[in-house]
Amino acid sequence: IAALVAWTVSTPIAVWHAGSMNGWAAPLSVITMPAAAITTIAGVGAIVTMDLAPPVGQLCGAVATTCAATLGATATMAASAPGGTWCTGRPEVWWTVVALSACVSAWIATHQISRILGWFLTISLIVGLWIGPFRPFAQSPSQGEVFIESIAVGNGACHLIRTNTTTVLIDAGTSGDSSAGSRKMVPALAALGVRRIDRLIISSRSLAEVSGVPEVLLAFEVGAVVMDTRCLAAFRGSRDGFPTDVLHDISKRNIPIFSVVDKQVIDLGNMSMKAIVPPPNPTARHDNGGLIVEIRHRDWMSMVNSVRVCGDPKLAKRAQLITTPLPNDCAVRTIADGLHQLHVQLWTIRGWK
C-alpha cells in the first residue's frame, strides 16, 4: 500500500517535470521491497562484521551486492519493457496542483464520498491528459492540412509531419547533446499529441540525425523505418559503435526497414512522399546517404503543389532545393492546406501563434 500511495502522489509531480510516467513503478516497488530491505541489512552487517568475523562480512557483502545488482537490473528492465514509459507531455501547472490534491484526497479523506470523488477526478485528469484536452499544445490537423513541426533540439534535426490520419517523423538526433532524445524529443512529441509514428525517415547516418532514435523507438510505436539505399548500406557497413546500436534497436523491435531510391513514391493514405536522393558528396570521407522528402496531399489545390522536408541542411544546400522548414528554423510549425499559401506559426510560451 505504501508503494502505491507513493507512486500515485508522486506521479503528477513527475509528469509535470518530465512529461512522462512509468507504469511499472508501483508493482515493481512492491515486488522489490524484500530485495531493498535485504540490501540495507546485509550492507550494514558487512560493515559491522568485516573486522570481527571476515567470512561473515564477506558473505553479507556478497548478499548486498547481489541484491543491489538485482534492483539495478529490475530498474533497467522496467525502463525498457513495453508499456514502461507513458509519454503524456508536460501539463500546465493547474493540472498538476489539482491532480496532486485529488490523489492525496483519494488516500487520506475520512469520508467515503470524498475518496470516491478523489479517484474519479484523478482518473478524469489522467484520461484528459492522455487523449489531449488537458495538454496545452496538442492540436490536430484538419482535413486537407499538413502540420510540419520542427522541434528545437540544438545542432540536429527532428521534423514532425502530421495529417489527420498519418504521422511521419523525419530524423531524431543532435550532435551536441547525448540525452536530447529523452529530455527534448520524446516529451515534445508527446506534448504535440504523438502516440504512434507511421514512418520514421532517417535522412542520413550521421549522429545529428539519429542520436535520439533509440529513445523514440522506446517511447512510441513505429510502423516502419525508411532510408535511402546508401544510408542503409552505411548502417550495415558499420562494424561497431552507435550506428550499429541503432540498427540493432530497430531489428530488436521487429520494425521493418524500407530502402528507397531517387524519385520513388511512398503512399500513406491521403498523403504521398517522393524520395529525392542527391548524388554523394565527393568531398566527404564517408558516404552516409542523403534523403529529401517531397510531400503531396490529395486535398491540396494547385497553389500548394508540394512541400520538401530535409533534416540535413547541408544536403538541402548541396541539392539546391528550398526546404520547409528552412535550415536554421527550429520550434516552427508550417501549415500547408489547399486554400491558402503556406503559413507559419512560431512557438511562444503559450503555444503556437
FILO-162826 format. One record per residue (C-alpha): x, y, z; residue number from 1. Coordinates in nm, 3 decimals. Layout:
<rs>
px,py,pz,i
X,Y,Z,NUM
...
</rs>
This chain:
<rs>
px,py,pz,i
0.000,0.000,0.000,1
0.282,0.239,0.086,2
0.435,0.191,-0.260,3
0.101,0.256,-0.430,4
0.047,0.571,-0.224,5
0.397,0.699,-0.304,6
0.351,0.626,-0.675,7
0.012,0.793,-0.714,8
0.111,1.101,-0.515,9
0.448,1.149,-0.688,10
0.322,1.080,-1.042,11
0.163,1.427,-1.101,12
0.490,1.590,-1.000,13
0.693,1.359,-1.225,14
0.459,1.421,-1.520,15
0.485,1.798,-1.474,16
0.867,1.780,-1.470,17
0.935,1.518,-1.740,18
0.613,1.478,-1.937,19
0.613,1.102,-1.875,20
0.542,0.841,-1.611,21
0.646,0.481,-1.552,22
0.365,0.228,-1.546,23
0.576,-0.041,-1.381,24
0.688,0.173,-1.088,25
0.410,0.073,-0.847,26
0.403,-0.307,-0.897,27
0.782,-0.337,-0.914,28
0.819,-0.128,-0.597,29
0.608,-0.385,-0.413,30
0.792,-0.681,-0.566,31
1.141,-0.546,-0.495,32
1.076,-0.433,-0.137,33
1.233,-0.751,0.011,34
1.545,-0.708,-0.203,35
1.578,-0.345,-0.096,36
1.544,-0.441,0.271,37
1.798,-0.724,0.237,38
2.042,-0.487,0.064,39
2.026,-0.243,0.354,40
2.051,-0.508,0.627,41
2.329,-0.703,0.455,42
2.524,-0.386,0.383,43
2.515,-0.278,0.745,44
2.603,-0.633,0.851,45
2.904,-0.635,0.621,46
3.034,-0.310,0.769,47
2.990,-0.430,1.129,48
3.128,-0.784,1.090,49
3.409,-0.729,0.840,50
3.670,-0.679,1.116,51
3.514,-0.910,1.378,52
3.435,-1.206,1.151,53
3.570,-1.160,0.798,54
3.393,-1.467,0.648,55
3.058,-1.341,0.775,56
3.135,-0.991,0.650,57
3.225,-1.122,0.305,58
2.903,-1.322,0.293,59
2.696,-1.017,0.390,60
2.878,-0.808,0.131,61
2.811,-1.064,-0.141,62
2.442,-1.076,-0.049,63
2.415,-0.696,-0.051,64
2.595,-0.672,-0.386,65
2.372,-0.938,-0.542,66
2.052,-0.771,-0.421,67
2.172,-0.429,-0.538,68
2.253,-0.571,-0.882,69
1.907,-0.728,-0.892,70
1.747,-0.393,-0.816,71
1.951,-0.226,-1.090,72
1.859,-0.491,-1.346,73
1.493,-0.461,-1.249,74
1.500,-0.083,-1.294,75
1.665,-0.122,-1.636,76
1.405,-0.379,-1.739,77
1.121,-0.152,-1.624,78
1.256,0.136,-1.832,79
1.285,-0.074,-2.148,80
0.981,-0.301,-2.111,81
0.675,-0.241,-2.332,82
0.439,-0.001,-2.160,83
0.705,0.100,-1.911,84
0.714,0.466,-2.011,85
0.389,0.656,-2.069,86
0.467,0.974,-2.261,87
0.191,1.226,-2.196,88
0.361,1.560,-2.248,89
0.400,1.822,-1.978,90
0.067,1.955,-1.848,91
0.001,2.303,-1.716,92
0.056,2.394,-1.351,93
-0.315,2.388,-1.265,94
-0.338,2.024,-1.378,95
-0.050,1.927,-1.150,96
-0.199,2.105,-0.848,97
-0.548,1.961,-0.898,98
-0.416,1.610,-0.970,99
-0.191,1.615,-0.664,100
-0.478,1.734,-0.443,101
-0.710,1.468,-0.585,102
-0.454,1.191,-0.526,103
-0.399,1.298,-0.166,104
-0.774,1.324,-0.107,105
-0.830,0.978,-0.254,106
-0.596,0.825,0.003,107
-0.645,1.027,0.323,108
-1.004,1.152,0.306,109
-1.212,1.030,0.600,110
-1.544,1.016,0.415,111
-1.604,0.753,0.151,112
-1.773,1.001,-0.083,113
-1.465,1.225,-0.072,114
-1.239,0.931,-0.157,115
-1.462,0.828,-0.448,116
-1.465,1.184,-0.579,117
-1.087,1.198,-0.544,118
-1.039,0.882,-0.750,119
-1.293,0.995,-1.009,120
-1.118,1.330,-1.050,121
-0.775,1.163,-1.069,122
-0.883,0.921,-1.341,123
-1.057,1.200,-1.534,124
-0.744,1.416,-1.528,125
-0.526,1.127,-1.648,126
-0.762,1.040,-1.933,127
-0.788,1.405,-2.034,128
-0.410,1.440,-2.035,129
-0.367,1.125,-2.244,130
-0.624,1.199,-2.515,131
-0.548,1.571,-2.541,132
-0.799,1.811,-2.378,133
-0.566,1.890,-2.086,134
-0.248,1.906,-2.294,135
-0.183,2.275,-2.370,136
-0.003,2.225,-2.702,137
-0.196,1.939,-2.860,138
-0.367,2.033,-3.184,139
-0.476,1.802,-3.465,140
-0.462,1.891,-3.836,141
-0.793,1.946,-4.009,142
-0.899,1.778,-4.331,143
-0.651,1.865,-4.606,144
-0.399,2.023,-4.367,145
-0.043,1.910,-4.310,146
0.143,2.023,-3.998,147
0.521,2.036,-4.042,148
0.669,2.095,-3.697,149
1.039,2.146,-3.635,150
1.142,2.072,-3.277,151
1.430,2.271,-3.130,152
1.698,2.013,-3.047,153
2.015,2.215,-3.098,154
2.266,2.107,-3.361,155
2.047,1.840,-3.520,156
1.707,1.770,-3.668,157
1.367,1.646,-3.558,158
1.082,1.724,-3.801,159
0.729,1.601,-3.740,160
0.482,1.575,-4.030,161
0.117,1.517,-3.942,162
-0.214,1.491,-4.119,163
-0.546,1.393,-3.966,164
-0.463,1.026,-4.034,165
-0.084,0.993,-4.064,166
0.223,1.078,-3.856,167
0.574,1.084,-4.003,168
0.896,1.173,-3.820,169
1.199,1.282,-4.019,170
1.520,1.234,-3.820,171
1.563,1.240,-3.445,172
1.907,1.347,-3.341,173
2.155,1.611,-3.237,174
2.533,1.605,-3.227,175
2.567,1.829,-2.923,176
2.354,1.660,-2.656,177
2.359,1.285,-2.594,178
2.044,1.295,-2.378,179
1.835,1.516,-2.608,180
1.624,1.218,-2.715,181
1.480,1.156,-2.370,182
1.490,1.518,-2.246,183
1.371,1.710,-2.553,184
1.243,1.500,-2.841,185
1.019,1.245,-2.669,186
0.849,1.497,-2.432,187
0.798,1.743,-2.720,188
0.648,1.477,-2.948,189
0.419,1.356,-2.670,190
0.310,1.711,-2.590,191
0.215,1.761,-2.954,192
-0.013,1.459,-2.935,193
0.203,1.188,-3.093,194
0.112,0.836,-2.983,195
0.218,0.638,-3.289,196
0.465,0.711,-3.569,197
0.364,0.556,-3.900,198
0.700,0.616,-4.067,199
1.037,0.713,-3.921,200
1.251,0.854,-4.200,201
1.627,0.870,-4.148,202
1.787,1.111,-4.393,203
2.148,1.011,-4.319,204
2.359,0.803,-4.084,205
2.526,1.099,-3.914,206
2.487,1.147,-3.540,207
2.296,1.474,-3.586,208
2.010,1.280,-3.747,209
1.994,0.953,-3.548,210
2.122,1.005,-3.191,211
1.769,1.021,-3.047,212
1.626,0.728,-3.245,213
1.661,0.469,-2.961,214
1.458,0.687,-2.723,215
1.191,0.746,-2.989,216
1.164,0.372,-3.055,217
1.126,0.308,-2.684,218
0.857,0.571,-2.631,219
0.637,0.528,-2.940,220
0.510,0.253,-3.164,221
0.681,0.287,-3.502,222
0.525,0.132,-3.810,223
0.834,0.126,-4.033,224
1.172,0.291,-4.087,225
1.259,0.445,-4.424,226
1.604,0.542,-4.552,227
1.777,0.556,-4.887,228
1.985,0.263,-5.008,229
2.321,0.434,-4.948,230
2.223,0.522,-4.591,231
2.116,0.163,-4.521,232
2.443,0.034,-4.666,233
2.632,0.276,-4.440,234
2.447,0.144,-4.134,235
2.511,-0.219,-4.226,236
2.874,-0.147,-4.308,237
2.944,-0.016,-3.956,238
3.136,-0.269,-3.750,239
3.057,-0.125,-3.410,240
2.954,0.194,-3.233,241
2.636,0.394,-3.231,242
2.516,0.327,-3.590,243
2.523,-0.048,-3.524,244
2.331,0.002,-3.199,245
2.058,0.199,-3.380,246
2.014,-0.075,-3.639,247
2.006,-0.334,-3.360,248
1.734,-0.142,-3.173,249
1.522,-0.130,-3.489,250
1.558,-0.502,-3.563,251
1.503,-0.599,-3.198,252
1.155,-0.447,-3.213,253
1.077,-0.622,-3.543,254
1.028,-0.289,-3.722,255
1.057,-0.328,-4.099,256
1.316,-0.118,-4.282,257
1.232,0.010,-4.630,258
1.509,0.139,-4.855,259
1.416,0.386,-5.127,260
1.583,0.518,-5.438,261
1.561,0.851,-5.613,262
1.208,0.953,-5.726,263
1.044,0.656,-5.554,264
0.695,0.739,-5.421,265
0.554,0.615,-5.090,266
0.177,0.634,-5.040,267
0.047,0.695,-4.687,268
-0.329,0.729,-4.704,269
-0.418,1.079,-4.822,270
-0.053,1.185,-4.829,271
0.228,1.074,-5.059,272
0.602,1.119,-5.022,273
0.853,1.118,-5.305,274
1.217,1.046,-5.227,275
1.479,1.288,-5.357,276
1.826,1.133,-5.328,277
2.106,1.372,-5.431,278
2.435,1.220,-5.553,279
2.709,1.151,-5.297,280
2.923,1.436,-5.171,281
3.259,1.394,-5.348,282
3.448,1.574,-5.068,283
3.308,1.366,-4.780,284
3.523,1.095,-4.619,285
3.224,0.864,-4.572,286
2.901,0.832,-4.765,287
2.625,0.839,-4.502,288
2.350,0.864,-4.761,289
2.109,1.151,-4.804,290
1.733,1.176,-4.841,291
1.497,1.469,-4.901,292
1.122,1.406,-4.884,293
0.874,1.580,-5.113,294
0.523,1.573,-4.965,295
0.194,1.598,-5.151,296
-0.161,1.583,-5.017,297
-0.463,1.474,-5.218,298
-0.679,1.762,-5.096,299
-0.432,2.034,-5.191,300
-0.515,2.267,-5.475,301
-0.269,2.379,-5.740,302
-0.135,2.674,-5.540,303
0.022,2.433,-5.288,304
0.182,2.172,-5.510,305
0.430,2.009,-5.273,306
0.645,2.069,-4.966,307
1.003,1.946,-4.931,308
1.142,1.849,-4.590,309
1.503,1.762,-4.511,310
1.679,1.702,-4.182,311
2.030,1.779,-4.308,312
2.067,2.148,-4.410,313
2.398,2.076,-4.589,314
2.224,1.816,-4.802,315
1.946,2.057,-4.899,316
2.201,2.324,-4.987,317
2.403,2.081,-5.197,318
2.086,1.969,-5.376,319
1.995,2.336,-5.439,320
1.641,2.283,-5.312,321
1.431,2.508,-5.088,322
1.301,2.305,-4.798,323
1.040,2.361,-4.528,324
1.133,2.450,-4.260,325
1.436,2.650,-4.360,326
1.771,2.503,-4.248,327
1.807,2.735,-3.948,328
1.444,2.720,-3.833,329
1.353,2.550,-3.508,330
1.040,2.548,-3.295,331
0.841,2.636,-3.607,332
0.516,2.491,-3.738,333
0.436,2.525,-4.107,334
0.077,2.460,-4.211,335
0.003,2.375,-4.573,336
-0.354,2.347,-4.695,337
-0.540,2.360,-5.023,338
-0.693,2.706,-4.983,339
-0.404,2.925,-4.869,340
-0.034,2.965,-4.919,341
0.199,2.810,-4.667,342
0.173,2.992,-4.336,343
0.399,2.965,-4.036,344
0.332,2.959,-3.663,345
0.610,3.045,-3.421,346
0.649,2.880,-3.084,347
0.576,3.101,-2.784,348
0.542,3.033,-2.414,349
0.166,2.994,-2.465,350
0.197,2.754,-2.757,351
0.185,2.801,-3.133,352
0.098,3.152,-3.253,353
</rs>
